Amino acid sequence: MPWRILFAAALHHPEALRAARAAAPEAPPLFPPSMAQHFWERALRRRGHTLDVFYRNLPGGVVSERARAERHSAGLTPRKLASALLQRVPPALRPDVQARNRAFLEHARRFQPDIVWMTGDNTVLLPDTLAAVRRETGARLVYACGTSPIVFSSAVDRAAARLYDIVLASDFYHGIQWRELGAPRMEVLPLAACDPDFHRPYPLDAAERAALACDVAFVGTLVPANLYSRRVRALEALRDVDLGIWSVHDVPPSLQPHLRGAALGEAMERILSAGRICFNTHGDFVFYGGNLRLFEVAGAGVFQITDDLPGVRAWFPERDGVPTLITYRDEADLRYKVRYNLAHDAEREAIARAGQAHVYAHHTYDHRAARFEALLEELGRARG
């Protein structure tokens, strides 16, 4: 049965959303292709669901020309100091938070959702507001998050844990943490996947391939150090190969010589298409696996090397006797495997092909949406 699903999410790349809407005025998307929610949106719409969104990090919950993307940087900045001071004020006493909660409640009353899909790191929508939405609309509350509540969640987020009908966690250990906070149910469901129409090899002309080509490509976040030290150490171990780094955020000084620029959306896919190996290590707060790049790189048909985690092993078994990606244990093992696979083109390309075939067969956003529907139907039967 089709549902009415209201996303309550933070918009991270408003300029990318404006560009995406300008490119598709007949069917403007809710999220830019630089966010995983964009591909969930596509999959859920294909299955007949009606979607809407409230951007909880924007005044009034709507995108405007003034909205700008946030940039992670190392060290203190006036913005960080102002934000830290503001966080000392209880959310219930902040006029901006109160205004956003009123706007969200009115939005939900108009839309009348069957499901409210909360994305992670909520610092705005108060438990009383979520309870009022559930009481007035009968909506089930779904919390979907790829990060640890111990590391990232706010007091507001944790206080609402008991209200969520189900928490969808990419990482098994994060799901356990949400259960410890009082969530009645959690399910390990990677929020990341691939969309074969988008996560695929891109044709490049000679000039573009020459500009983007490198032996080892990395696209992602490297700061702050306390969240991404494993990535930084691993990349530092690869500085003597042809290493290309793309990030929309700051990069540690040790890796600055390898920085090629920023990459979001299709630009990222084109960079992956030019690399021989894609390096992907999870953040320091992930011990099971399931980040975005894990499935996106495989969809792009690129050889991937990543850290050895339980979820990685579970989601990427061998396919017809061929590995679907390669994992490493430590920096010495990483260096050996990178050099070996750079020297063995046929093996590397076979692994890349196996990885792409595997995620297209098992890890698309259509697969995720089907599993999501099954979970919600189970909840409905349990309610009676």
LUMLUMMAR-761796 format. One record per residue (C-alpha): residue in three letters; x, y, z. Coordinates in steps of 0.25 Angstrom, whole numbers, plus 2048, in hexadecimal, padded with zeros to 3 digits. Each point is the difference from the previous one (the first is absolute). Layout:
LUMLUMMAR-761796
AlaXYZ;...
***
This chain:
LUMLUMMAR-761796
Met800800800;Pro80680E7FC;Trp80480880C;Arg80180F803;Ile80E802805;Leu80580D806;Phe80F802801;Ala80580880C;Ala80E8027FB;Ala80C80A800;Leu8048057F2;His80F8007FE;His8028057F2;Pro7F580B7FD;Glu8088057F4;Ala8007F27FA;Leu7F17FE802;Arg7FD80D7F9;Ala8087FB7F4;Ala7F97F3800;Arg7F2807801;Ala8048097F5;Ala8047F47F7;Ala7F37F9803;Pro7F580B802;Glu7F57F67FC;Ala8037F780B;Pro80980880A;Pro8077F680A;Leu7FF80280F;Phe80F7FD802;Pro80D8027F7;Pro8077F47FA;Ser80C80380A;Met7F77FA80B;Ala7FB7F2802;Gln7F2805802;His7FF8047F2;Phe8017F17FC;Trp7F77FB80A;Glu7F680B7FB;Arg8017FA7F2;Ala7FE7F2804;Leu7F4803809;Arg7FA8087F5;Arg8017F57F7;Arg7F97F7809;Gly7F480A801;His80280780D;Thr7FD80F802;Leu80C808806;Asp80280D806;Val80B806808;Phe80380A80C;Tyr80E805800;Arg80280280F;Asn80D8077FF;Leu7FA80C7F8;Pro7F780B805;Gly7F17FC7FD;Gly8057F27FB;Val8028057F1;Val80C8027F8;Ser80380F7FC;Glu80A8077F8;Arg80780480D;Ala8027F1804;Arg80F7FC7FF;Ala8077F3801;Glu8087FE80D;Arg80F7FD7FF;His8087F880A;Ser80D807804;Ala80B7FD80A;Gly80280980C;Leu7F780B806;Thr7F88097F7;Pro7F680B804;Arg7F57F87FB;Lys8047F4809;Leu80180980C;Ala7F28067FE;Ser7FA7F27FE;Ala8077FB80C;Leu7FA80C808;Leu7F27FE7FA;Gln8007F1804;Arg80280480F;Val7F28067FF;Pro7F57F5802;Pro7F97FE7F3;Ala7F2802806;Leu80580E804;Arg8058047F2;Pro7F68087F8;Asp8057FA7F2;Val7FE7F2805;Gln7F2803805;Ala7FD8067F3;Arg8057F47F8;Asn7F87F6809;Arg7F48087FD;Ala8028007F1;Phe8037F1800;Leu7F37FD808;Glu7F88097F6;His8077F97F4;Ala7FC7F2806;Arg7F2805802;Arg7FF8047F1;Phe8077F47FA;Gln7FA7F580A;Pro80B7F67FF;Asp7FF7F1802;Ile80F800803;Val80980B805;Trp80F7FC7FC;Met809807809;Thr80F8017FB;Gly80B80080A;Asp80680B809;Asn7F3807803;Thr80380C809;Val7F38077FD;Leu7F37F8801;Leu7FC7FE80E;Pro7FB7F3806;Asp7F3807803;Thr7FE8057F2;Leu8037F27FB;Ala7F67FA80A;Ala7F580A7FB;Val8027FD7F2;Arg7FE7F1803;Arg7F4803808;Glu7F98097F6;Thr8047F97F3;Gly8027F1805;Ala80D8007F8;Arg80B7F6804;Leu80D806803;Val80C7FA7F9;Tyr80E805804;Ala80B7FD7F5;Cys80F802804;Gly80D7FC7FB;Thr80880580C;Ser8027FD80F;Pro7F680780A;Ile80C80080A;Val8088087F7;Phe7F68097F8;Ser7F2800807;Ser7FC80C808;Ala7F880080D;Val7F38037F7;Asp8037F47F7;Arg8027F680C;Ala7F4805808;Ala7F77FC7F4;Ala8067F27FE;Arg7F47F9807;Leu7F68077F7;Tyr8067FA7F3;Asp7F97F47FB;Ile80C7FB7FA;Val80F8047FE;Leu8077FD7F3;Ala80F7FF802;Ser80B7FD7F6;Asp8097FB80B;Phe7FC7F5809;Tyr80780680C;His7F980E7FE;Gly7F27F8800;Ile8047FA80E;Gln80380E805;Trp7F28057FC;Arg7FA7F4807;Glu80780380C;Leu7FB80E7FF;Gly7F27FB800;Ala7FC7FE7F2;Pro7F67F47FF;Arg8057FA7F4;Met80D8017F7;Glu8037FA7F2;Val80E7FF7FA;Leu7FC8067F2;Pro80C8077F8;Leu7FA80E7FD;Ala80A8007F5;Ala7FE7F97F3;Cys8028027F1;Asp7F78057F5;Pro8057FA7F3;Asp7FB80C7F8;Phe809809808;His80B7F7806;Arg8067FB7F4;Pro80D8027F7;Tyr80080D7F9;Pro8068027F2;Leu80B80A801;Asp8078077F4;Ala80F800800;Ala80280D806;Glu7F77FD80C;Arg8067F3802;Ala80E806800;Ala7FB80B80A;Leu7FA7F680A;Ala8087F37FE;Cys8087FB80C;Asp8047F2805;Val7F880280E;Ala7F4809801;Phe7FA80580D;Val7F3808800;Gly7FB80480E;Thr80280680E;Leu80D801808;Val7FD80A80B;Pro7FF80180C;Ala80B7F7804;Asn7F97F980B;Leu7F67FB7F7;Tyr8087FC7F3;Ser80E7FD806;Arg8007F17FA;Arg7FD8067F2;Val80B80A801;Arg80B7F6805;Ala7FC7F77F5;Leu80180A7F5;Glu80D805806;Ala8057F27FE;Leu7FD8027F1;Arg80780D7FD;Asp80B7FA7F8;Val7F67FB7F5;Asp7F88087F7;Leu7F680480A;Gly7F480A7FD;Ile7F780680B;Trp7F38077FE;Ser7F980680B;Val7F680C802;His80680280E;Asp80E803806;Val80B7F67FE;Pro80B7FE80A;Pro80D8067FC;Ser8077F37FE;Leu7F77FD7F5;Gln7FE80D7FA;Pro80A7FD7F4;His7F67F67FB;Leu7F4808801;Arg7FA8027F2;Gly7F3808804;Ala7F27FD804;Ala7F67F67FB;Leu7F17FD802;Gly7F57F97F8;Glu8047FD7F1;Ala80E806802;Met8037F580A;Glu7FC7F57F7;Arg8088067F5;Ile80C800809;Leu7FE7F2804;Ser7FF7FC7F1;Ala80E8057FE;Gly8077F980C;Arg8067F37FF;Ile7FE7FD80F;Cys7F680780A;Phe80480080E;Asn7F580080A;Thr8027FF80F;His7F480380A;Gly80180B80B;Asp8057FD80E;Phe7F27FE805;Val7FC7F57F7;Phe8047F2804;Tyr7F67F77F8;Gly8008077F2;Gly7F68067F6;Asn80580E7FC;Leu7FB8077F3;Arg80C7FD7F8;Leu8007F1803;Phe7F57FE7F6;Glu80280C7F7;Val80E7FC7FC;Ala7FB7F27FD;Gly7F58067F7;Ala80A8087F8;Gly8077F37FC;Val80D804807;Phe80A7F7808;Gln7FE80480F;Ile8097FE80C;Thr7FA80280E;Asp8027FD80E;Asp7FC7F2805;Leu7F3801808;Pro7F57F6803;Gly7F68067F7;Val8098027F5;Arg8037F1800;Ala7F17FD801;Trp7FB8097F5;Phe80C7FD7F6;Pro8027F17FF;Glu8077FA7F5;Arg7F87FF7F3;Asp8037F37F8;Gly80E7FF807;Val80480E7FD;Pro80180A80B;Thr7F680C7FF;Leu80A809807;Ile80D7FF808;Thr80280380F;Tyr80C804807;Arg8047FE80F;Asp80A80B802;Glu80980A7F9;Ala80A7F67FC;Asp7F67F77FA;Leu7F980B7F9;Arg80D8057F9;Tyr8037F17FC;Lys7F27FE7FA;Val80080D7F9;Arg80D7FE7F9;Tyr7FD7F17FD;Asn7F28047F9;Leu80780C7F9;Ala8097F67FA;His7F57F67FC;Asp7F68067F7;Ala7F87F47FC;Glu7FE7FC80F;Arg7FC80E804;Glu7F78027F4;Ala7F97F2803;Ile7FE80480F;Ala7FA80D7FB;Arg7F67F97F7;Ala7FC7F680B;Gly7FE80C809;Gln7F78077F7;Ala7F87F47FC;His7FE7FD80F;Val7FA80D804;Tyr7F78017F4;Ala7FB7F2804;His7FE80380F;His80380E804;Thr7F880A7F8;Tyr7F780A807;Asp7F47F87FA;His8057F5808;Arg80180980D;Ala7F28067FD;Ala7FA7F27FF;Arg8067FC80D;Phe7FB80D807;Glu7F27FD7FB;Ala8017F1806;Leu80580680D;Leu7F480A801;Glu7F67F57FC;Glu8057F880C;Leu7FF80B809;Gly7F18027FB;Arg7FD7F2803;Ala80680080D;Arg7F780C804;Gly7F47F87FC;
***
